[in-house]
């Protein structure tokens, strides 16, 4: 049985954390309080966090 991504606490946490990181990076770059290269690195880290969280949960559920 495969439930929707928003019903999984692991997947939901990964998406919320990643989107939050991306929004902080975008806000810092737009306001000028963060250098653009640093903001891009932070945004990529947010994307990587989302992908890691979703992949990790799928891998764990595949073991069951």
N, C-alpha and C positions, 0 to 999 in steps of 0.2 A: 504494500500500500504506500503510495507516494502522496504526501499531503502538500498543500500549497505552500509556497515559500514564506508567506506572511504568518503562517501558523507555527513555524519553527522559530523558537527563541534564538537559536544560534544564527540562523539566516537573517532574521529581523534585526538582531543586534549588529551584525556585520554591515548591513545596509544602512542603518541609522548612524553608526560610527563613521562609516566611510563617507556618507553624504555630509555629515557634520564637518568632517575634516576638509572636504572639498569646498564647502561654503565658507569656512573660516579662511582658507587659502584665497578664495576669490575675493572675499571682503577685504582682506589685508592688502591684496594687490591693487584693488580698485581705490582704496582709501590712501594708498601710498605709504602705509606703515610697514609694508613687507616688500622686499625686493622681488621682482618678477621671477628670477631663477629659483629663489627659495619657495615662492608660492607654487610654481610649477612642480617642484619636487614634492611639496606637501600634497598637492592635488593627486599626483601619481601614487603617492603612498595611500591616499584614501581609496583610489581605484583598486590598488593591490589588496588593500584590506577587505574590500567587498568581494573581490574574486577569491581570496583565500578563505574567507568565511563561508561562502557558498560552496566552494569545492571541498572544504573540510567536512562540512555537514553531509554532502553527498557521499563522500568516501566513507564516513562513519556509518551512514544508513545502508551502504552497500555491504558492510560486514555483517549486518544483522540477518 
